[in-house]
Amino acid sequence: MAETYHVLNWRELPLRTAAILAGGLPADSRTCRKLSGVRYRSDTVLMAAILDELRWIVWSKTKAAGKGTKAPKSLLGQMLERQDRKKLTGFDTPEAFEKQRKRIITGDLNG
């Protein structure tokens, strides 16, 4: 919210006001990107895609391209690759969830 509305601490705002302001944020705002799990602005992704294509065109004119070697790596692919490979856990029953929750709270993650 700071970059759009110059609000440094949204927690000081009334809840309704904070919700209204948050609803008006652009999709490329840091807050919306964080909530949706998108790491980069759309213009940054577009520039990386353009760079990848230009690098591929330049590479295609080389002798290495004729041999099919030394192809440029995709910057966009590296940017969009998931960095956090945490395993997600699902629960079949509320009881299984509560059991795991208690393990986490008590610090007993092994049993």
VMD Tcl script that draws the C-alpha trace (Angstrom):
set ca {
  {0.00 0.00 0.00}
  {2.95 2.28 0.52}
  {3.83 2.48 -3.16}
  {0.25 3.36 -4.23}
  {-1.37 5.18 -1.30}
  {1.73 6.19 0.72}
  {0.36 4.33 3.74}
  {3.33 3.01 5.69}
  {1.41 1.11 8.37}
  {-1.90 -0.19 7.10}
  {-2.61 -1.74 10.51}
  {-3.28 1.77 11.86}
  {-6.15 2.21 9.40}
  {-9.72 1.18 10.16}
  {-10.32 -2.31 8.78}
  {-12.91 -1.14 6.24}
  {-10.57 1.55 4.91}
  {-7.67 -0.90 4.61}
  {-9.90 -3.37 2.75}
  {-11.12 -0.69 0.34}
  {-7.60 0.47 -0.37}
  {-6.34 -3.09 -0.81}
  {-9.15 -3.80 -3.27}
  {-8.00 -0.90 -5.42}
  {-4.38 -1.98 -5.69}
  {-3.09 -2.77 -9.19}
  {-2.32 -6.41 -10.00}
  {1.39 -5.61 -10.24}
  {1.55 -4.10 -6.75}
  {3.85 -5.77 -4.23}
  {0.88 -6.68 -2.05}
  {-1.09 -8.36 -4.85}
  {2.01 -10.16 -6.12}
  {2.75 -11.44 -2.62}
  {-0.82 -12.65 -2.10}
  {-0.92 -14.41 -5.47}
  {2.57 -15.88 -5.18}
  {3.92 -14.01 -8.22}
  {7.51 -12.94 -7.69}
  {8.06 -10.56 -10.61}
  {6.21 -7.68 -12.22}
  {4.63 -8.45 -15.58}
  {6.93 -6.02 -17.41}
  {9.97 -7.78 -15.93}
  {8.64 -11.16 -17.11}
  {7.98 -9.72 -20.56}
  {11.51 -8.29 -20.80}
  {12.98 -11.65 -19.77}
  {10.93 -13.38 -22.48}
  {12.14 -10.86 -25.07}
  {15.74 -11.34 -23.95}
  {15.37 -15.11 -24.23}
  {14.09 -14.80 -27.79}
  {16.88 -12.41 -28.79}
  {19.50 -14.72 -27.29}
  {17.97 -17.66 -29.15}
  {18.02 -15.74 -32.46}
  {21.67 -14.79 -31.98}
  {22.55 -18.38 -31.01}
  {20.71 -19.76 -34.05}
  {23.19 -17.93 -36.31}
  {26.24 -19.63 -34.75}
  {28.10 -22.81 -35.68}
  {27.11 -24.26 -32.29}
  {23.46 -24.03 -33.31}
  {24.20 -26.13 -36.38}
  {25.58 -28.80 -34.07}
  {22.77 -28.31 -31.54}
  {25.17 -27.41 -28.72}
  {25.64 -24.51 -26.33}
  {22.04 -23.32 -26.55}
  {21.35 -20.35 -24.27}
  {19.55 -21.09 -21.04}
  {16.21 -19.42 -20.57}
  {16.31 -16.51 -18.14}
  {12.53 -16.59 -17.93}
  {12.61 -20.29 -17.07}
  {15.07 -19.61 -14.27}
  {12.98 -16.71 -12.97}
  {9.75 -18.68 -12.90}
  {11.24 -21.87 -11.48}
  {9.96 -22.48 -8.00}
  {12.63 -21.79 -5.44}
  {10.82 -23.25 -2.46}
  {10.18 -26.93 -3.03}
  {8.42 -27.45 0.28}
  {6.21 -30.49 0.43}
  {2.59 -29.59 0.94}
  {0.66 -31.65 3.44}
  {-3.01 -32.43 3.13}
  {-5.28 -34.00 5.70}
  {-8.12 -36.44 5.13}
  {-9.89 -35.67 8.38}
  {-10.13 -32.81 10.85}
  {-8.71 -35.15 13.48}
  {-5.54 -35.71 11.44}
  {-5.17 -31.94 11.07}
  {-5.59 -31.37 14.81}
  {-3.10 -34.14 15.60}
  {-0.45 -32.53 13.36}
  {-1.29 -29.07 14.74}
  {-0.64 -30.30 18.28}
  {2.67 -31.82 17.19}
  {3.75 -28.49 15.72}
  {2.64 -26.49 18.77}
  {4.39 -28.82 21.24}
  {7.48 -29.12 19.05}
  {7.13 -32.89 18.69}
  {7.62 -33.08 14.91}
  {9.10 -36.59 14.94}
  {6.18 -38.47 16.43}
}
mol new
graphics top color blue
foreach p $ca { graphics top sphere $p radius 0.5 }
foreach p [lrange $ca 0 end-1] q [lrange $ca 1 end] { graphics top cylinder $p $q radius 0.2 }
display resetview
